[in-house]
Structures are given as structure tokens and as C-alpha cells.
């Protein structure tokens, strides 16, 4: 498993490069532009969100439980240290799971869930933790792929998910993340249906700002 984890982390950025450049990066930049203060990045991975944080963000808690991904994240932060230091920004990488964030209640101005709720063990508990640490006037930044709208597509996702989970480190293709967020105490009025791809097999997703209720 350690070898697989290392291989997955090493290949993650190259595999995602095209999707990141054409679809994810512009969306991240758009949704993160208004963030400020303390930002908690759940499942920070190799740090794709960090590039798009505006100067108003002064503190980042990057939560990443996978040791191989965390090593790559720390390497990236070391390379970008001068940039973050010039902004007076403090960044801490924390080894923790989304279901048990080592943070005080209402301590974050923004929480980021970007391509992470598909792979956590307990998405409802992860959302509850995000809600707990977020200030009442804070924002949950969401970019997540979700279960399809049609019964046929959902059935295909259900068939593919067992094998895909093994390949993609626990990723579920068919989770109803919108419902999990709504029942977890968030208003999704600013979260819209989106697509992770423009061509070929499209991947249904949601993106936007969710507000605590």
C-alpha cells in the first residue's frame, strides 16, 4: 500500500495536468478570489488550491492525511516559501482526516472542499466538521464531482465505482454530495451544476459557494 500511495501521489499532478489547466484552475481562481483570513483546505493534496489564494488570505491550514501527498505538498510549499512569506501568510500542513479536524469551532473564514468528498470515509461527518470549524459568516468553497442526474448514468457510475475506488484511492463516482451538503447545514443557493470535462464523457459536478445555515 505504501508503494501504491507513493505511485499515486507521483502520478497525480501529471495525470491531472490537462484537466487542471483547462477546467479546474480557472474555476479555483474564480471561487477563491474573495477568500480572506484563515482558510482551511480539506484534502489539500499536492496544493492545487494554493496558487489561487488571494493576498487577503493570511493563514492556511492544509489538511492532508496521505503521507505521500503531504510530502509533495510540503515540497511545493518549500519552493513557494518566498512568495507566501512576502504576503505574511502562515501555512501549516496538518496530518488529519476530514472527519476529525484538529481545529476549534468557528475558527475558519473559509473551508475548501475540492475533489475530496468523493473519497472520504464518511462524507456526512466530514461536512459536519467543515460546518463546525467555519464561522457563521464564512464560506464553503465547493468543487466536487457528483452522482449523475439520470438513472441510466447513475447505474453506470454504480457499476464503475468498485473498480474506480481501487484505482483512485477510494474515490466514489456516484455520491450524492449536494444532498450531503444540504443536510449538513449548508445553503447551496450559490452552488451550480458544472461539468469537469467539455468533451467526450462528461463528468457531472457542482461548484460554487455554500453558506452555513
C-alpha positions in Angstrom: 0.0 0.0 0.0 2.9 2.4 0.7 4.3 1.8 -2.8 0.8 2.3 -4.3 0.4 5.5 -2.3 3.8 6.8 -3.5 3.0 5.9 -7.1 -0.4 7.6 -6.9 1.0 10.8 -5.4 3.8 10.9 -8.0 1.4 10.4 -10.9 -1.4 12.7 -9.6 -0.2 16.0 -11.0 0.8 14.7 -14.4 -2.4 12.8 -14.8 -4.5 15.8 -13.8 -2.4 18.4 -15.7 -4.8 18.8 -18.7 -8.0 18.9 -16.7 -6.4 21.3 -14.2 -5.2 23.7 -16.9 -8.4 23.7 -18.9 -11.1 23.4 -16.3 -10.1 23.3 -12.7 -7.6 26.1 -12.4 -9.9 28.8 -13.8 -12.7 27.7 -11.6 -10.5 27.5 -8.5 -9.3 31.1 -9.2 -12.8 32.4 -9.6 -14.1 30.8 -6.4 -11.1 31.6 -4.2 -10.8 35.2 -5.3 -12.9 36.5 -2.4 -11.4 34.5 0.4 -9.6 36.1 3.3 -8.3 35.5 6.7 -7.9 31.8 7.8 -8.6 29.2 5.1 -8.8 25.5 5.8 -8.1 23.3 2.8 -9.5 19.8 3.4 -7.7 17.2 1.5 -5.2 19.7 0.2 -3.4 17.0 -1.9 -0.4 18.4 -3.7 -1.5 22.0 -3.2 -3.5 22.9 -6.3 -5.6 25.5 -4.4 -2.6 27.4 -3.0 -1.7 29.0 -6.3 -5.1 30.7 -6.5 -5.3 32.1 -2.9 -5.6 36.0 -2.9 -3.3 38.2 -0.8 -6.1 38.7 1.8 -5.6 35.1 2.9 -3.2 35.3 5.9 -3.3 31.8 7.3 -3.8 28.4 5.7 -4.4 25.1 7.4 -3.8 22.4 4.7 -5.3 19.1 5.9 -3.8 16.1 4.2 -3.8 12.6 5.7 -2.0 10.8 2.9 1.8 10.8 3.8 2.9 10.6 0.1 0.7 13.5 -0.9 1.7 15.5 2.2 5.4 15.1 1.3 4.7 16.5 -2.2 2.7 19.3 -0.7 5.5 20.3 1.7 8.0 20.2 -1.2 5.7 22.6 -3.1 5.4 24.9 -0.1 9.2 25.0 0.3 9.6 26.0 -3.3 7.0 28.8 -2.9 8.1 29.9 0.6 9.4 33.3 -0.6 6.0 34.1 -2.2 4.0 33.2 0.9 6.5 34.9 3.2 6.2 38.1 1.2 2.4 38.1 1.8 2.9 37.5 5.5 1.0 34.2 5.1 1.4 31.4 7.6 0.8 27.9 6.1 0.6 24.7 8.2 0.3 21.2 6.8 -1.7 19.0 9.2 -1.9 15.2 9.2 -5.6 14.7 9.9 -8.7 13.3 8.3 -11.7 15.4 7.2 -13.9 13.6 9.8 -11.8 14.9 12.7 -10.4 18.3 12.1 -7.9 19.4 14.8 -9.4 23.0 14.8 -11.6 25.0 17.2 -15.2 25.7 16.5 -15.8 28.7 14.3 -12.1 29.3 13.7 -12.1 29.4 9.8 -13.2 32.2 7.5 -13.3 29.7 4.6 -13.2 26.0 4.2 -12.3 24.4 0.8 -13.7 21.1 -0.3 -12.3 20.5 -3.8 -12.4 16.9 -5.2 -12.3 15.5 -1.7 -15.8 14.5 -0.5 -15.8 11.7 -3.2 -13.1 9.9 -1.3 -13.6 10.5 2.5 -14.8 7.5 4.5 -17.8 9.4 6.0 -18.9 12.4 3.9 -21.7 13.4 6.3 -19.2 13.6 9.2 -16.7 15.4 7.0 -19.3 18.0 6.1 -20.3 18.3 9.8 -16.7 19.0 10.7 -16.4 21.6 8.0 -19.6 23.3 9.3 -18.3 23.2 12.9 -15.0 24.9 12.2 -16.5 27.5 9.8 -17.5 30.9 11.1 -21.2 31.8 10.8 -20.4 34.3 8.2 -17.8 32.1 6.4 -17.9 30.3 3.1 -17.5 26.7 2.0 -15.8 26.7 -1.4 -17.1 23.6 -3.3 -15.8 21.9 -6.4 -16.9 18.2 -6.3 -17.9 15.6 -8.9 -21.3 14.1 -8.1 -23.7 11.4 -9.0 -25.4 11.8 -12.4 -28.9 13.2 -12.9 -30.3 10.4 -14.9 -31.0 6.8 -13.7 -29.0 5.3 -16.6 -25.9 7.4 -15.9 -26.2 6.7 -12.1 -26.4 3.0 -12.8 -23.2 3.1 -14.9 -21.5 5.1 -12.1 -22.6 2.4 -9.7 -21.1 -0.3 -11.8 -17.8 1.5 -12.2 -17.3 2.7 -8.7 -16.0 -0.5 -7.0 -13.1 -0.8 -9.5 -12.6 3.0 -9.7 -12.2 3.1 -5.9 -9.3 0.8 -6.1 -7.6 2.7 -8.8 -8.3 6.2 -7.5 -7.6 5.9 -3.7 -11.2 5.5 -2.5 -12.9 7.9 -5.0 -16.7 7.2 -5.4 -18.2 8.3 -8.7 -21.8 8.2 -7.6 -22.0 10.1 -4.3 -25.0 12.5 -3.8 -22.7 15.2 -2.5 -25.3 18.0 -2.9 -27.7 16.3 -0.6 -25.0 15.6 1.9 -24.1 19.3 2.0 -27.7 20.4 2.3 -28.5 18.0 5.2 -25.2 19.0 6.8 -26.3 22.6 7.3 -25.3 24.5 4.2 -27.3 26.7 1.8 -26.4 25.8 -1.8 -28.1 28.8 -3.5 -24.7 29.8 -4.9 -23.7 26.3 -5.9 -24.4 25.3 -9.5 -24.3 22.2 -11.7 -21.0 22.1 -13.6 -19.0 19.7 -15.8 -15.5 18.6 -15.2 -15.0 18.0 -18.9 -16.2 19.8 -22.0 -15.7 16.9 -24.5 -16.0 13.2 -24.5 -17.6 11.5 -21.5 -18.7 14.4 -19.3 -18.4 14.2 -15.5 -21.2 15.8 -13.6 -20.0 18.1 -10.8 -21.1 21.0 -8.6 -19.2 24.2 -8.0 -19.7 27.4 -6.1 -20.0 28.9 -2.6 -22.1 27.2 0.1 -23.1 29.3 3.1 -23.7 28.0 6.6 -27.4 28.0 7.7 
